[in-house]
Amino acid sequence: MIIDLHSHTTISDGTLTPSELLAHAAKQEVDVLALTDHDNVDGLEEAAEAAKRLGIRLINGVEISTMWKGQTIHVVALNVDPTYQPLRDGLQKICEYRGWRAEEIGRRLAKKRIEGAYEGAKAFAKGSLIARPHFGRFLIAEGYCKDMREVFKKYLVRGRPGYVPGKWAELEDAVNWILGAGGIPIIAHPARYRLTAGRLRTLFAEFKELGGLGIEVVSSSHSPDECNTMAAHAIRAGLLASQGSDYHGPENKWVELGRLHAMPEGCDVVWESEYWPAEPSV
């Protein structure tokens, strides 16, 4: 089976609609797909209808932006009830901050004589959420950068003109929302945070103590060596292993739905755990 538990649509910063994402998943022969838009569950209903038509098992998800000791950490929530009100309320507050943040990025880029960045990013956003990749698409279209990697390096990371520090949900709050919604909390792409081995061990231990259940061992952000390192962390911490492409659309040609490194041996995978939802009855 091909299992991909991390993907995005136009509801957040992807470039395919939920229906288009599921159609692409079918083309890639994905059997199980989690839709995990950033801080938003509005695409799940459309995705579920498409998944039913196409014979793909859809896992309701969301990727929540959180803070831990001053560090931004993304938590993928799998199998959540999107109607759970505390979850919806928490996501709404994050989205309100995201709106302000997008305007502030536009103001900061304007100070560097990049005019119309906010309006340009908004034009690329198909949903209500305006994220850094939308600014990236604007900067590429206007000739400021050749690709998204250059965008982030020159403009959108710490110390660059368009950087605005995140003020996200506390990690504990996000885990509580996920558990309350019947979901499985998973730390997304942990190698991306560039934490030391000691800090990672502390993060994973505290995450587990809060009720966290797993980490994304296999990710498009991880090299094979990093997958092996995260597998060792998962085994040591007693956490489940998940996998996901973090697919955002066909523009990112180095990332494809269902195209993942092999899961390292010895991991307890989330889809074989007691927390995984049972197959729906026919």
Secondary structure as a PSIPRED ss2 file (coil, helix, strand):
# PSIPRED VFORMAT (PSIPRED V4.0)

   1 M C   1.000  0.000  0.000
   2 I C   1.000  0.000  0.000
   3 I E   0.000  0.000  1.000
   4 D E   0.000  0.000  1.000
   5 L C   1.000  0.000  0.000
   6 H C   1.000  0.000  0.000
   7 S E   0.000  0.000  1.000
   8 H C   1.000  0.000  0.000
   9 T C   1.000  0.000  0.000
  10 T C   1.000  0.000  0.000
  11 I C   1.000  0.000  0.000
  12 S C   1.000  0.000  0.000
  13 D C   1.000  0.000  0.000
  14 G C   1.000  0.000  0.000
  15 T C   1.000  0.000  0.000
  16 L C   1.000  0.000  0.000
  17 T C   1.000  0.000  0.000
  18 P H   0.000  1.000  0.000
  19 S H   0.000  1.000  0.000
  20 E H   0.000  1.000  0.000
  21 L H   0.000  1.000  0.000
  22 L H   0.000  1.000  0.000
  23 A H   0.000  1.000  0.000
  24 H H   0.000  1.000  0.000
  25 A H   0.000  1.000  0.000
  26 A H   0.000  1.000  0.000
  27 K H   0.000  1.000  0.000
  28 Q C   1.000  0.000  0.000
  29 E C   1.000  0.000  0.000
  30 V C   1.000  0.000  0.000
  31 D C   1.000  0.000  0.000
  32 V E   0.000  0.000  1.000
  33 L E   0.000  0.000  1.000
  34 A E   0.000  0.000  1.000
  35 L E   0.000  0.000  1.000
  36 T C   1.000  0.000  0.000
  37 D C   1.000  0.000  0.000
  38 H E   0.000  0.000  1.000
  39 D C   1.000  0.000  0.000
  40 N C   1.000  0.000  0.000
  41 V C   1.000  0.000  0.000
  42 D C   1.000  0.000  0.000
  43 G C   1.000  0.000  0.000
  44 L H   0.000  1.000  0.000
  45 E H   0.000  1.000  0.000
  46 E H   0.000  1.000  0.000
  47 A H   0.000  1.000  0.000
  48 A H   0.000  1.000  0.000
  49 E H   0.000  1.000  0.000
  50 A H   0.000  1.000  0.000
  51 A H   0.000  1.000  0.000
  52 K H   0.000  1.000  0.000
  53 R H   0.000  1.000  0.000
  54 L H   0.000  1.000  0.000
  55 G C   1.000  0.000  0.000
  56 I C   1.000  0.000  0.000
  57 R E   0.000  0.000  1.000
  58 L E   0.000  0.000  1.000
  59 I E   0.000  0.000  1.000
  60 N E   0.000  0.000  1.000
  61 G E   0.000  0.000  1.000
  62 V E   0.000  0.000  1.000
  63 E E   0.000  0.000  1.000
  64 I E   0.000  0.000  1.000
  65 S E   0.000  0.000  1.000
  66 T E   0.000  0.000  1.000
  67 M E   0.000  0.000  1.000
  68 W E   0.000  0.000  1.000
  69 K C   1.000  0.000  0.000
  70 G C   1.000  0.000  0.000
  71 Q E   0.000  0.000  1.000
  72 T E   0.000  0.000  1.000
  73 I E   0.000  0.000  1.000
  74 H E   0.000  0.000  1.000
  75 V E   0.000  0.000  1.000
  76 V E   0.000  0.000  1.000
  77 A E   0.000  0.000  1.000
  78 L E   0.000  0.000  1.000
  79 N C   1.000  0.000  0.000
  80 V C   1.000  0.000  0.000
  81 D C   1.000  0.000  0.000
  82 P C   1.000  0.000  0.000
  83 T C   1.000  0.000  0.000
  84 Y C   1.000  0.000  0.000
  85 Q H   0.000  1.000  0.000
  86 P H   0.000  1.000  0.000
  87 L H   0.000  1.000  0.000
  88 R H   0.000  1.000  0.000
  89 D H   0.000  1.000  0.000
  90 G H   0.000  1.000  0.000
  91 L H   0.000  1.000  0.000
  92 Q H   0.000  1.000  0.000
  93 K H   0.000  1.000  0.000
  94 I H   0.000  1.000  0.000
  95 C H   0.000  1.000  0.000
  96 E H   0.000  1.000  0.000
  97 Y H   0.000  1.000  0.000
  98 R H   0.000  1.000  0.000
  99 G H   0.000  1.000  0.000
 100 W H   0.000  1.000  0.000
 101 R H   0.000  1.000  0.000
 102 A H   0.000  1.000  0.000
 103 E H   0.000  1.000  0.000
 104 E H   0.000  1.000  0.000
 105 I H   0.000  1.000  0.000
 106 G H   0.000  1.000  0.000
 107 R H   0.000  1.000  0.000
 108 R H   0.000  1.000  0.000
 109 L H   0.000  1.000  0.000
 110 A H   0.000  1.000  0.000
 111 K C   1.000  0.000  0.000
 112 K C   1.000  0.000  0.000
 113 R C   1.000  0.000  0.000
 114 I C   1.000  0.000  0.000
 115 E C   1.000  0.000  0.000
 116 G C   1.000  0.000  0.000
 117 A H   0.000  1.000  0.000
 118 Y H   0.000  1.000  0.000
 119 E H   0.000  1.000  0.000
 120 G H   0.000  1.000  0.000
 121 A H   0.000  1.000  0.000
 122 K H   0.000  1.000  0.000
 123 A H   0.000  1.000  0.000
 124 F H   0.000  1.000  0.000
 125 A C   1.000  0.000  0.000
 126 K C   1.000  0.000  0.000
 127 G C   1.000  0.000  0.000
 128 S C   1.000  0.000  0.000
 129 L C   1.000  0.000  0.000
 130 I C   1.000  0.000  0.000
 131 A C   1.000  0.000  0.000
 132 R H   0.000  1.000  0.000
 133 P H   0.000  1.000  0.000
 134 H H   0.000  1.000  0.000
 135 F H   0.000  1.000  0.000
 136 G H   0.000  1.000  0.000
 137 R H   0.000  1.000  0.000
 138 F H   0.000  1.000  0.000
 139 L H   0.000  1.000  0.000
 140 I H   0.000  1.000  0.000
 141 A H   0.000  1.000  0.000
 142 E C   1.000  0.000  0.000
 143 G C   1.000  0.000  0.000
 144 Y C   1.000  0.000  0.000
 145 C C   1.000  0.000  0.000
 146 K C   1.000  0.000  0.000
 147 D C   1.000  0.000  0.000
 148 M H   0.000  1.000  0.000
 149 R H   0.000  1.000  0.000
 150 E H   0.000  1.000  0.000
 151 V H   0.000  1.000  0.000
 152 F H   0.000  1.000  0.000
 153 K H   0.000  1.000  0.000
 154 K H   0.000  1.000  0.000
 155 Y H   0.000  1.000  0.000
 156 L H   0.000  1.000  0.000
 157 V C   1.000  0.000  0.000
 158 R C   1.000  0.000  0.000
 159 G C   1.000  0.000  0.000
 160 R C   1.000  0.000  0.000
 161 P C   1.000  0.000  0.000
 162 G C   1.000  0.000  0.000
 163 Y C   1.000  0.000  0.000
 164 V C   1.000  0.000  0.000
 165 P C   1.000  0.000  0.000
 166 G C   1.000  0.000  0.000
 167 K C   1.000  0.000  0.000
 168 W C   1.000  0.000  0.000
 169 A E   0.000  0.000  1.000
 170 E E   0.000  0.000  1.000
 171 L H   0.000  1.000  0.000
 172 E H   0.000  1.000  0.000
 173 D H   0.000  1.000  0.000
 174 A H   0.000  1.000  0.000
 175 V H   0.000  1.000  0.000
 176 N H   0.000  1.000  0.000
 177 W H   0.000  1.000  0.000
 178 I H   0.000  1.000  0.000
 179 L H   0.000  1.000  0.000
 180 G H   0.000  1.000  0.000
 181 A C   1.000  0.000  0.000
 182 G C   1.000  0.000  0.000
 183 G C   1.000  0.000  0.000
 184 I E   0.000  0.000  1.000
 185 P E   0.000  0.000  1.000
 186 I E   0.000  0.000  1.000
 187 I E   0.000  0.000  1.000
 188 A C   1.000  0.000  0.000
 189 H C   1.000  0.000  0.000
 190 P H   0.000  1.000  0.000
 191 A H   0.000  1.000  0.000
 192 R H   0.000  1.000  0.000
 193 Y H   0.000  1.000  0.000
 194 R C   1.000  0.000  0.000
 195 L C   1.000  0.000  0.000
 196 T C   1.000  0.000  0.000
 197 A H   0.000  1.000  0.000
 198 G H   0.000  1.000  0.000
 199 R H   0.000  1.000  0.000
 200 L H   0.000  1.000  0.000
 201 R H   0.000  1.000  0.000
 202 T H   0.000  1.000  0.000
 203 L H   0.000  1.000  0.000
 204 F H   0.000  1.000  0.000
 205 A H   0.000  1.000  0.000
 206 E H   0.000  1.000  0.000
 207 F H   0.000  1.000  0.000
 208 K H   0.000  1.000  0.000
 209 E H   0.000  1.000  0.000
 210 L H   0.000  1.000  0.000
 211 G C   1.000  0.000  0.000
 212 G C   1.000  0.000  0.000
 213 L C   1.000  0.000  0.000
 214 G E   0.000  0.000  1.000
 215 I E   0.000  0.000  1.000
 216 E E   0.000  0.000  1.000
 217 V E   0.000  0.000  1.000
 218 V E   0.000  0.000  1.000
 219 S E   0.000  0.000  1.000
 220 S C   1.000  0.000  0.000
 221 S C   1.000  0.000  0.000
 222 H C   1.000  0.000  0.000
 223 S C   1.000  0.000  0.000
 224 P H   0.000  1.000  0.000
 225 D H   0.000  1.000  0.000
 226 E H   0.000  1.000  0.000
 227 C H   0.000  1.000  0.000
 228 N H   0.000  1.000  0.000
 229 T H   0.000  1.000  0.000
 230 M H   0.000  1.000  0.000
 231 A H   0.000  1.000  0.000
 232 A H   0.000  1.000  0.000
 233 H H   0.000  1.000  0.000
 234 A H   0.000  1.000  0.000
 235 I H   0.000  1.000  0.000
 236 R H   0.000  1.000  0.000
 237 A H   0.000  1.000  0.000
 238 G C   1.000  0.000  0.000
 239 L C   1.000  0.000  0.000
 240 L E   0.000  0.000  1.000
 241 A E   0.000  0.000  1.000
 242 S E   0.000  0.000  1.000
 243 Q E   0.000  0.000  1.000
 244 G E   0.000  0.000  1.000
 245 S C   1.000  0.000  0.000
 246 D C   1.000  0.000  0.000
 247 Y E   0.000  0.000  1.000
 248 H C   1.000  0.000  0.000
 249 G C   1.000  0.000  0.000
 250 P C   1.000  0.000  0.000
 251 E C   1.000  0.000  0.000
 252 N C   1.000  0.000  0.000
 253 K C   1.000  0.000  0.000
 254 W C   1.000  0.000  0.000
 255 V C   1.000  0.000  0.000
 256 E C   1.000  0.000  0.000
 257 L C   1.000  0.000  0.000
 258 G C   1.000  0.000  0.000
 259 R C   1.000  0.000  0.000
 260 L C   1.000  0.000  0.000
 261 H C   1.000  0.000  0.000
 262 A C   1.000  0.000  0.000
 263 M C   1.000  0.000  0.000
 264 P C   1.000  0.000  0.000
 265 E C   1.000  0.000  0.000
 266 G C   1.000  0.000  0.000
 267 C C   1.000  0.000  0.000
 268 D C   1.000  0.000  0.000
 269 V E   0.000  0.000  1.000
 270 V H   0.000  1.000  0.000
 271 W H   0.000  1.000  0.000
 272 E H   0.000  1.000  0.000
 273 S C   1.000  0.000  0.000
 274 E C   1.000  0.000  0.000
 275 Y C   1.000  0.000  0.000
 276 W C   1.000  0.000  0.000
 277 P C   1.000  0.000  0.000
 278 A C   1.000  0.000  0.000
 279 E C   1.000  0.000  0.000
 280 P C   1.000  0.000  0.000
 281 S C   1.000  0.000  0.000
 282 V C   1.000  0.000  0.000
